Amino acid sequence: MKNKSYIWVGLVILIFGIIFIPEIVNRIKDNDVVDEDRHKVGQKKAELVKLGKVPAFTFINQNNDTISDKYYAGKVYVVEFFFTTCPTICPIMNTNMLKLQESFRNENDFGVASFTINPKNDTPEVLNEYAQKYGITHPNWNLLTGDREKIYGLSNTGFNLYAGQNANVEGGFEHSGLFALIDKEGNITCRTDQFGNPKVYYDGVGENGDGGDIELLKEDIKQLLNE
């Protein structure tokens, strides 16, 4: 009986070798295994979830134009809260935002909404100078100013992105270094983590200059633009 078992095992191995090994060898020669199989994990799309609608807003941009949430209808855009005299995280945030501008400079359906939390100082003229200083050129990147209470309401209640005035901190204002991603239908959108929980926001600062979540944000913007 043992001899018969060995014979059957041998036949199975022989048949496998005749049928499959030449195909595997050819795929290795053609680099198909590397290109089509090993990298399929990296090509998997992120699972994106909708967290709710962006509240309505109307403010003035760096060119003295009135910009509302309706301006961004049909566009994928990123939201941040900042101020032009910020000595700490804002320069890092907007340096990272410039990376998004570079990646999507030819995308008419991409935009950025940067709301100042110091509108008393950050007039359209000041915002225009700031835009020139940083090389902000995308036509859909608006630096927005207006009524202080409305801006703080949009930040703290509308987006749940903290912003406040604090005389005890450097620069006199404090805020998060997070970006919010908005889809074409005006939904705050994010990816889920490894446990299936919403990430909610994207780190716009990072540690030690690592860029935070900018590469993840690029991936998710691309995905939304293609939907």
C-alpha positions as CSV (number, residue, x, y, z in Angstrom):
1,M,0.0,0.0,0.0
2,K,2.8,2.4,0.8
3,N,4.4,1.8,-2.6
4,K,1.1,2.7,-4.3
5,S,0.8,5.9,-2.2
6,Y,4.3,6.9,-3.3
7,I,3.4,6.2,-6.9
8,W,0.3,8.4,-6.7
9,V,2.2,11.3,-5.0
10,G,4.9,11.0,-7.7
11,L,2.3,11.2,-10.5
12,V,0.7,14.3,-8.9
13,I,4.1,16.0,-8.6
14,L,5.0,15.1,-12.2
15,I,1.7,16.4,-13.6
16,F,2.1,19.7,-11.6
17,G,5.5,20.1,-13.0
18,I,4.5,19.5,-16.6
19,I,1.5,21.9,-16.4
20,F,2.4,24.7,-14.0
21,I,6.2,25.0,-13.8
22,P,6.8,26.2,-17.4
23,E,4.1,28.9,-16.9
24,I,5.7,30.1,-13.6
25,V,9.1,30.2,-15.3
26,N,7.7,32.3,-18.1
27,R,6.0,34.7,-15.8
28,I,9.2,35.2,-13.8
29,K,11.1,35.8,-17.0
30,D,8.5,38.4,-18.1
31,N,8.5,40.0,-14.6
32,D,4.8,39.3,-14.3
33,V,5.0,37.9,-10.8
34,V,6.6,41.1,-9.5
35,D,4.4,43.5,-11.4
36,E,1.0,41.9,-11.1
37,D,1.1,39.9,-7.9
38,R,3.5,41.2,-5.4
39,H,2.3,44.9,-5.8
40,K,-1.4,44.3,-5.9
41,V,-1.5,45.0,-2.1
42,G,-0.2,48.5,-2.7
43,Q,-2.7,49.1,-5.4
44,K,-5.7,48.5,-3.2
45,K,-7.9,51.6,-3.0
46,A,-8.4,53.1,0.4
47,E,-11.9,52.8,1.9
48,L,-13.3,56.3,2.1
49,V,-16.3,57.3,4.3
50,K,-18.5,60.4,4.4
51,L,-18.8,62.2,7.7
52,G,-21.4,64.8,7.0
53,K,-22.0,67.9,4.9
54,V,-19.8,71.0,5.0
55,P,-21.7,73.9,6.6
56,A,-22.6,76.8,4.3
57,F,-20.1,79.7,4.4
58,T,-19.4,82.9,2.6
59,F,-16.2,84.9,2.9
60,I,-13.8,87.1,0.9
61,N,-10.6,85.8,-0.7
62,Q,-7.2,87.3,-1.3
63,N,-8.5,88.9,-4.6
64,N,-11.5,90.5,-2.9
65,D,-13.8,88.0,-4.5
66,T,-16.8,86.6,-2.6
67,I,-16.3,82.8,-2.2
68,S,-19.0,80.5,-0.7
69,D,-19.3,76.8,-0.3
70,K,-21.1,76.8,-3.6
71,Y,-17.9,77.8,-5.3
72,Y,-16.5,74.3,-4.5
73,A,-19.5,72.4,-5.8
74,G,-18.2,69.6,-8.0
75,K,-14.7,70.0,-6.7
76,V,-12.5,67.9,-4.4
77,Y,-10.9,70.3,-1.9
78,V,-8.9,70.6,1.3
79,V,-9.7,72.8,4.2
80,E,-7.3,74.3,6.8
81,F,-7.4,77.1,9.4
82,F,-4.3,79.2,9.7
83,F,-3.1,82.9,10.1
84,T,-0.5,84.7,8.2
85,T,1.7,85.8,11.2
86,C,1.8,82.2,12.7
87,P,5.3,81.5,13.8
88,T,4.9,77.8,14.4
89,I,2.9,75.2,12.5
90,C,1.3,77.3,9.7
91,P,4.4,77.6,7.6
92,I,4.8,73.8,7.7
93,M,1.1,73.3,6.9
94,N,1.2,75.5,3.9
95,T,4.5,74.2,2.7
96,N,2.8,70.8,2.7
97,M,-0.3,72.2,1.1
98,L,2.0,73.5,-1.7
99,K,2.9,69.8,-2.4
100,L,-0.8,69.2,-3.1
101,Q,-0.9,72.2,-5.4
102,E,2.0,70.8,-7.3
103,S,0.4,67.4,-7.6
104,F,-2.9,68.7,-8.8
105,R,-2.0,72.0,-10.5
106,N,-3.7,70.9,-13.7
107,E,-6.8,69.6,-12.0
108,N,-9.7,72.2,-12.4
109,D,-11.8,70.0,-10.0
110,F,-9.3,70.4,-7.2
111,G,-9.2,73.3,-4.7
112,V,-8.1,74.5,-1.3
113,A,-9.9,76.7,1.3
114,S,-7.6,78.3,3.8
115,F,-9.5,80.2,6.5
116,T,-7.6,82.8,8.6
117,I,-8.4,82.8,12.3
118,N,-7.0,86.3,12.6
119,P,-9.2,88.3,10.2
120,K,-8.5,91.6,11.9
121,N,-5.0,91.4,10.6
122,D,-5.5,89.2,7.6
123,T,-7.2,91.5,5.2
124,P,-7.5,90.5,1.5
125,E,-4.4,92.6,0.8
126,V,-2.4,90.8,3.5
127,L,-3.6,87.4,2.2
128,N,-2.6,88.4,-1.3
129,E,0.9,89.2,-0.2
130,Y,1.0,85.9,1.7
131,A,-0.1,84.0,-1.4
132,Q,2.6,85.7,-3.5
133,K,5.2,84.9,-0.8
134,Y,4.4,81.2,-0.7
135,G,3.8,80.8,-4.4
136,I,0.1,80.0,-4.2
137,T,-1.0,80.0,-7.8
138,H,-3.7,77.4,-8.2
139,P,-6.9,79.3,-9.2
140,N,-9.0,77.3,-6.8
141,W,-6.9,78.0,-3.7
142,N,-8.7,80.7,-1.8
143,L,-7.3,82.4,1.3
144,L,-10.5,83.5,3.1
145,T,-11.2,86.2,5.6
146,G,-14.3,87.8,7.1
147,D,-16.4,87.9,10.3
148,R,-14.3,86.5,13.2
149,E,-17.2,84.8,14.9
150,K,-18.4,83.1,11.8
151,I,-14.9,81.8,11.1
152,Y,-14.6,80.5,14.6
153,G,-18.0,78.9,14.4
154,L,-17.1,77.2,11.1
155,S,-13.8,75.9,12.6
156,N,-15.0,74.8,16.1
157,T,-18.5,73.7,15.3
158,G,-18.7,73.2,11.6
159,F,-15.5,71.2,11.2
160,N,-14.6,70.5,14.8
161,L,-11.1,71.8,14.1
162,Y,-10.1,73.8,17.2
163,A,-9.2,77.4,16.8
164,G,-8.9,80.1,19.5
165,Q,-7.2,83.2,20.6
166,N,-4.7,82.8,23.4
167,A,-2.4,85.6,24.6
168,N,-0.1,83.0,26.4
169,V,0.9,81.1,23.2
170,E,3.4,82.2,20.6
171,G,1.6,84.2,17.9
172,G,-1.4,84.9,20.1
173,F,-3.6,82.2,18.5
174,E,-3.8,78.4,18.6
175,H,-5.3,75.9,16.3
176,S,-4.9,72.4,15.0
177,G,-2.5,71.4,12.3
178,L,-5.1,69.2,10.6
179,F,-6.6,69.2,7.1
180,A,-10.1,68.2,6.2
181,L,-10.9,66.6,2.9
182,I,-14.2,67.4,1.1
183,D,-15.6,65.4,-1.9
184,K,-17.4,66.7,-4.9
185,E,-20.8,66.6,-3.2
186,G,-19.6,68.7,-0.3
187,N,-19.1,65.8,2.2
188,I,-16.3,65.8,4.7
189,T,-14.6,62.6,3.7
190,C,-11.8,60.5,5.2
191,R,-10.2,57.0,5.0
192,T,-10.6,54.3,7.7
193,D,-7.8,53.0,9.8
194,Q,-6.7,49.4,10.2
195,F,-9.6,48.8,12.6
196,G,-12.2,50.3,10.3
197,N,-12.6,53.5,12.3
198,P,-12.7,56.9,10.4
199,K,-9.4,58.8,10.4
200,V,-11.6,62.0,10.2
201,Y,-8.7,64.4,9.5
202,Y,-5.2,64.4,8.0
203,D,-2.1,65.5,9.8
204,G,-0.8,68.6,7.9
205,V,2.3,69.0,10.0
206,G,3.9,65.6,10.9
207,E,6.9,65.1,13.1
208,N,10.5,65.9,12.2
209,G,9.5,67.2,8.8
210,D,8.0,63.9,7.6
211,G,5.1,65.6,5.9
212,G,2.4,64.1,8.1
213,D,-0.4,62.5,6.1
214,I,0.3,64.4,2.8
215,E,1.0,61.2,0.8
216,L,-2.2,59.5,2.1
217,L,-4.1,62.7,1.3
218,K,-2.8,62.7,-2.2
219,E,-4.0,59.2,-2.7
220,D,-7.5,60.0,-1.4
221,I,-7.8,63.1,-3.5
222,K,-6.9,61.2,-6.6
223,Q,-9.5,58.6,-5.7
224,L,-12.2,61.2,-5.2
225,L,-11.3,63.0,-8.4
226,N,-11.8,59.8,-10.3
227,E,-15.2,59.0,-8.9
